Amino acid sequence: MFKRSKDNKIERNQISYHSMRDTSLIRLFILPTIILLVVINVFPLFWSLILSFSNYSAKMLTQWGENPEMIGGVNYSRILADPDMWNKFITTAKYVLLSVGGEMILGFGLALLIQLKFKGREFITTLLILPMTMSPVIVGLMWRLFYNPNWGMFNYLLGLGRIDWISDPSRNLYSIVIVDIWMWTPFVMLLSIAGLSAIPQYLYEAAEIDRASWWSKFRRITLPIVYPILLVALIFRTMEAFKIFDLPMGITGRGAMAPPLIAMHLYNISFVTWKTSYGSAIGYIILIVIIAITSIFIKYLNKAKQ
C-alpha cells in the first residue's frame, strides 16, 4: 500500500515535470514571434500615431534623442478642411463600391455555376483561381500592356478602337476597377463555394417535394445560409480596396496619370514630399474609416450568426 502511493507520487511528479518542460519549450518558441510582431507592427503603429500630432519629416536632420515638435491636432484639422482630400475620399469610396460590388456579384454568380455538375468543372475552377495567385504589382504591369492604346489587346478584343485607359482621367479609375474585379473575384467565389457546399441537400429535396420554385429555394435556403460567408468576403475585400496601392501603381504609376485614390496620395505625401507627420495623420484617418465600416459589417455578421 505504501509502495503503491509512493509510485503514484513519483509518477505525478514526473508528469508535472514534463508538463512544465513542455510549457517552457512552447514559451521559448512563441516569445521570439511575439517580440517580432511587437517590433514590426505594434511599435510603428504607436510611433506613427505620435508623429501624426507633430511637425516632423523623415528627411529632417535631427540629433539622436531629439523629440519631434508637437503641434496637436493641426494635421487632422488641415486634412478635414481640405476639399481636395474630400475629393480623394469620395473617389476612393466610389472605387470601393464599384470593385467590391462587382466582385461580390460575379464571385457569387460563378460559385452558383461551379456548383452545377458538368464536365471539366475542376479544371475551370483552377483557371478561375489563377489571377488571385499572382502578384498585384505584376498584374498591374501586365494590364498596363493590355491597356496600351496603340498595340494593347484589351481594345482590340472588345473592338473599342484607340481608347486610352491609362492617362485619360475619366477612364483610368475604371481601368483599375476592371483589373481588381478580374483579380479578386475568385476570392469571393471560393468563399461562396465553401458556403454552398455546407448547405444540407435534404433542404433542397424537401423544397422540391413542396414544389418550390428556383427563386424561392434561392431566397429561403441558399442566401440565408451563405449570407454570413458573403459578409466575411465583403469585410476582407472592403478593407483591402480602401488600401489599394499596388494595382494603381502598376497600371498608371504615381504621376499625374494616377487617379485620385487616397492610398496613392498617402504614398506621395509620405515618401515623395516627405511630409511624414501629415502622411501619418492621413493613414490614421483611413484606419478610422476602415474600422467604422467593418464594424457595421461585423454587427450584421453577428446578427446573421445568431
C-alpha positions as CSV (number, residue, x, y, z in Angstrom):
1,M,0.0,0.0,0.0
2,F,2.8,2.4,1.0
3,K,4.8,1.4,-2.0
4,R,1.8,2.0,-4.4
5,S,1.2,5.5,-3.1
6,K,4.9,6.3,-3.4
7,D,4.9,5.2,-7.0
8,N,1.9,7.3,-7.7
9,K,3.5,10.3,-6.2
10,I,6.7,9.8,-8.3
11,E,4.5,9.4,-11.4
12,R,2.6,12.6,-10.7
13,N,5.9,14.5,-10.2
14,Q,7.2,13.2,-13.5
15,I,4.0,14.3,-15.3
16,S,4.3,17.7,-13.6
17,Y,7.9,18.0,-14.6
18,H,7.2,17.0,-18.3
19,S,4.2,19.5,-18.4
20,M,6.4,22.3,-17.1
21,R,9.1,21.4,-19.5
22,D,6.6,21.4,-22.4
23,T,5.2,24.8,-21.3
24,S,8.7,26.3,-21.1
25,L,9.5,24.9,-24.6
26,I,6.3,26.4,-26.0
27,R,7.1,29.8,-24.5
28,L,10.6,29.6,-25.8
29,F,9.3,29.2,-29.4
30,I,6.4,31.7,-29.1
31,L,8.3,34.5,-27.4
32,P,10.5,35.4,-30.4
33,T,7.5,35.5,-32.6
34,I,5.6,37.8,-30.2
35,I,8.7,40.1,-29.9
36,L,9.0,40.2,-33.7
37,L,5.3,41.1,-34.1
38,V,5.6,43.9,-31.5
39,V,8.7,45.4,-33.2
40,I,7.3,45.1,-36.7
41,N,3.6,46.0,-36.1
42,V,2.8,47.5,-32.7
43,F,5.7,49.9,-32.3
44,P,5.3,51.6,-35.8
45,L,1.6,51.9,-35.1
46,F,2.1,53.9,-31.9
47,W,5.1,55.8,-33.2
48,S,3.1,56.9,-36.3
49,L,0.3,58.0,-34.0
50,I,2.7,60.2,-32.1
51,L,4.1,61.6,-35.3
52,S,0.6,62.5,-36.6
53,F,0.4,65.1,-33.8
54,S,3.7,66.6,-34.6
55,N,5.6,68.5,-37.3
56,Y,8.1,66.0,-38.5
57,S,9.7,64.9,-41.7
58,A,11.8,61.8,-42.2
59,K,14.3,63.9,-44.1
60,M,14.9,66.2,-41.2
61,L,18.4,66.1,-39.8
62,T,17.7,65.7,-36.1
63,Q,20.0,64.7,-33.3
64,W,19.7,61.4,-31.6
65,G,17.1,61.6,-28.8
66,E,15.6,64.8,-30.1
67,N,11.8,64.7,-29.9
68,P,9.6,65.9,-32.8
69,E,7.8,69.2,-32.4
70,M,4.3,68.5,-31.1
71,I,1.6,70.7,-32.8
72,G,-1.6,68.9,-31.5
73,G,-4.4,68.2,-34.0
74,V,-3.3,70.7,-36.7
75,N,-2.6,67.9,-39.2
76,Y,-6.0,66.4,-38.7
77,S,-7.8,69.8,-39.0
78,R,-5.9,70.6,-42.2
79,I,-6.9,67.3,-43.7
80,L,-10.6,67.6,-42.8
81,A,-10.7,71.2,-44.0
82,D,-9.0,70.4,-47.4
83,P,-11.6,70.0,-50.2
84,D,-9.0,68.1,-52.3
85,M,-8.8,65.4,-49.6
86,W,-12.6,65.0,-49.5
87,N,-12.5,64.6,-53.3
88,K,-9.9,61.8,-52.9
89,F,-12.0,60.1,-50.2
90,I,-15.1,60.3,-52.4
91,T,-13.1,58.8,-55.4
92,T,-11.8,56.0,-53.1
93,A,-15.4,55.3,-51.9
94,K,-16.6,55.1,-55.5
95,Y,-13.7,52.7,-56.3
96,V,-14.6,50.5,-53.3
97,L,-18.3,50.4,-54.3
98,L,-17.6,49.5,-57.9
99,S,-14.8,47.0,-57.3
100,V,-16.2,45.2,-54.2
101,G,-19.8,45.3,-55.6
102,G,-18.6,43.7,-58.9
103,E,-16.6,41.1,-57.1
104,M,-19.5,40.1,-54.8
105,I,-22.0,39.7,-57.6
106,L,-19.6,37.9,-60.1
107,G,-18.0,35.8,-57.4
108,F,-21.3,34.5,-56.0
109,G,-22.7,34.0,-59.5
110,L,-19.6,32.0,-60.5
111,A,-19.9,29.9,-57.4
112,L,-23.5,29.1,-58.2
113,L,-22.4,28.0,-61.7
114,I,-19.5,25.9,-60.4
115,Q,-21.8,24.1,-58.1
116,L,-23.6,22.6,-61.1
117,K,-22.2,19.3,-62.1
118,F,-20.6,19.4,-65.5
119,K,-17.5,18.0,-67.3
120,G,-14.3,19.9,-66.6
121,R,-15.6,21.7,-63.5
122,E,-12.4,21.2,-61.6
123,F,-10.2,22.4,-64.5
124,I,-12.3,25.6,-65.0
125,T,-12.2,26.3,-61.2
126,T,-8.4,26.1,-61.3
127,L,-8.3,28.5,-64.2
128,L,-10.6,31.0,-62.4
129,I,-8.4,30.9,-59.3
130,L,-5.1,31.7,-61.1
131,P,-5.5,35.5,-61.2
132,M,-5.7,35.6,-57.4
133,T,-2.4,33.8,-57.1
134,M,-0.4,36.4,-59.0
135,S,1.5,39.4,-57.5
136,P,-0.6,42.6,-57.7
137,V,2.3,44.6,-59.0
138,I,2.9,42.1,-61.8
139,V,-0.8,42.1,-62.6
140,G,-0.8,45.9,-62.8
141,L,2.2,46.0,-65.1
142,M,0.7,43.2,-67.3
143,W,-2.6,45.0,-67.6
144,R,-0.8,48.2,-68.4
145,L,0.5,46.5,-71.5
146,F,-3.1,45.2,-72.3
147,Y,-4.5,48.7,-71.9
148,N,-1.9,50.3,-74.3
149,P,-4.0,52.3,-76.9
150,N,-1.5,51.6,-79.7
151,W,-1.0,47.8,-79.5
152,G,-2.8,46.6,-76.4
153,M,-5.0,43.6,-76.6
154,F,-7.9,45.0,-74.5
155,N,-9.2,47.5,-77.0
156,Y,-8.6,45.1,-79.9
157,L,-10.5,42.2,-78.4
158,L,-13.5,44.4,-77.4
159,G,-13.4,46.3,-80.7
160,L,-13.2,49.7,-78.9
161,G,-10.7,51.4,-81.1
162,R,-7.9,53.6,-79.7
163,I,-9.2,54.3,-76.2
164,D,-6.6,55.5,-73.6
165,W,-7.4,53.6,-70.4
166,I,-4.3,54.8,-68.6
167,S,-3.7,58.5,-69.0
168,D,-7.4,59.6,-69.5
169,P,-8.6,60.9,-66.1
170,S,-12.2,59.9,-67.0
171,R,-11.3,56.3,-67.6
172,N,-8.3,55.3,-65.6
173,L,-10.3,54.7,-62.4
174,Y,-12.5,52.2,-64.2
175,S,-9.5,50.5,-65.7
176,I,-8.2,49.8,-62.2
177,V,-11.7,48.6,-61.1
178,I,-11.8,46.1,-64.0
179,V,-8.4,44.7,-63.0
180,D,-9.3,44.5,-59.4
181,I,-12.6,42.6,-60.2
182,W,-10.6,40.3,-62.5
183,M,-8.1,39.5,-59.8
184,W,-10.2,39.2,-56.7
185,T,-13.5,37.8,-57.9
186,P,-12.0,34.2,-57.4
187,F,-11.6,35.0,-53.7
188,V,-15.3,35.7,-53.3
189,M,-16.0,32.7,-55.4
190,L,-14.0,30.3,-53.2
191,L,-15.7,31.5,-50.0
192,S,-19.1,31.2,-51.7
193,I,-18.3,27.7,-52.9
194,A,-17.4,26.8,-49.3
195,G,-20.7,28.2,-48.1
196,L,-22.8,26.5,-50.8
197,S,-21.1,23.1,-50.1
198,A,-22.2,23.3,-46.5
199,I,-25.9,23.5,-47.3
200,P,-27.6,20.2,-46.5
201,Q,-29.1,18.6,-49.6
202,Y,-32.2,17.5,-47.7
203,L,-33.4,21.1,-47.6
204,Y,-33.5,21.3,-51.4
205,E,-35.2,17.9,-51.5
206,A,-37.8,19.0,-49.1
207,A,-38.3,22.2,-51.1
208,E,-38.7,20.1,-54.3
209,I,-41.4,18.0,-52.7
210,D,-43.2,21.2,-51.8
211,R,-42.8,22.2,-55.5
212,A,-40.9,25.4,-54.6
213,S,-39.6,27.5,-57.4
214,W,-35.9,28.2,-58.1
215,W,-36.2,31.7,-56.7
216,S,-38.0,30.5,-53.6
217,K,-35.2,28.0,-52.9
218,F,-32.6,30.6,-53.5
219,R,-34.3,33.2,-51.3
220,R,-35.2,30.9,-48.4
221,I,-32.4,28.3,-48.4
222,T,-29.3,29.3,-50.3
223,L,-29.0,33.0,-49.5
224,P,-29.7,32.8,-45.7
225,I,-27.1,30.1,-45.2
226,V,-24.4,31.6,-47.4
227,Y,-25.1,35.2,-46.2
228,P,-22.6,35.1,-43.2
229,I,-19.7,33.9,-45.5
230,L,-20.6,36.6,-48.0
231,L,-20.3,39.1,-45.2
232,V,-16.9,37.8,-44.4
233,A,-15.8,38.2,-48.0
234,L,-17.3,41.7,-48.0
235,I,-15.3,42.7,-44.9
236,F,-12.0,41.5,-46.3
237,R,-12.4,43.0,-49.7
238,T,-13.6,46.3,-48.4
239,M,-10.6,46.6,-46.1
240,E,-8.2,45.8,-49.0
241,A,-10.0,48.1,-51.5
242,F,-9.6,51.1,-49.3
243,K,-5.9,50.5,-49.0
244,I,-5.4,49.7,-52.7
245,F,-2.0,50.8,-53.9
246,D,-0.1,48.2,-55.8
247,L,-2.6,47.9,-58.8
248,P,-2.8,51.6,-59.4
249,M,1.0,51.9,-59.1
250,G,1.5,49.2,-61.7
251,I,-1.2,50.4,-64.1
252,T,-1.0,54.2,-64.0
253,G,2.1,55.0,-61.8
254,R,2.1,57.7,-59.2
255,G,2.3,60.7,-61.5
256,A,-0.3,62.9,-63.0
257,M,-2.0,60.0,-64.7
258,A,-2.8,58.3,-61.4
259,P,-6.4,58.5,-60.2
260,P,-7.0,60.5,-57.0
261,L,-7.1,57.5,-54.7
262,I,-6.3,58.1,-51.0
263,A,-3.6,55.4,-50.7
264,M,-1.8,56.9,-53.7
265,H,-2.0,60.3,-52.2
266,L,-0.7,58.9,-48.9
267,Y,2.3,57.5,-50.7
268,N,3.1,60.8,-52.5
269,I,2.8,62.8,-49.2
270,S,4.8,60.4,-47.1
271,F,7.6,59.2,-49.5
272,V,7.8,61.8,-52.3
273,T,7.3,65.1,-50.5
274,W,8.4,63.5,-47.1
275,K,5.6,65.1,-45.1
276,T,5.8,62.3,-42.6
277,S,3.5,63.7,-39.9
278,Y,0.8,64.8,-42.4
279,G,1.0,61.4,-44.0
280,S,0.7,59.6,-40.6
281,A,-2.5,61.6,-39.9
282,I,-3.9,60.6,-43.3
283,G,-3.1,57.0,-42.5
284,Y,-4.9,57.1,-39.2
285,I,-8.0,58.7,-40.8
286,I,-8.0,55.8,-43.3
287,L,-7.7,53.4,-40.4
288,I,-10.7,55.0,-38.6
289,V,-12.8,54.9,-41.7
290,I,-12.0,51.2,-42.3
291,I,-12.7,50.3,-38.7
292,A,-16.0,52.2,-38.8
293,I,-17.2,50.4,-42.0
294,T,-16.0,47.0,-41.0
295,S,-17.7,47.4,-37.5
296,I,-21.0,47.8,-39.3
297,F,-20.4,44.7,-41.3
298,I,-19.3,42.7,-38.2
299,K,-22.5,43.8,-36.4
300,Y,-24.6,42.4,-39.2
301,L,-22.4,39.3,-39.3
302,N,-23.0,38.6,-35.6
303,K,-26.8,39.0,-36.2
304,A,-26.6,36.6,-39.1
305,K,-24.8,34.0,-36.9
306,Q,-27.4,34.3,-34.3
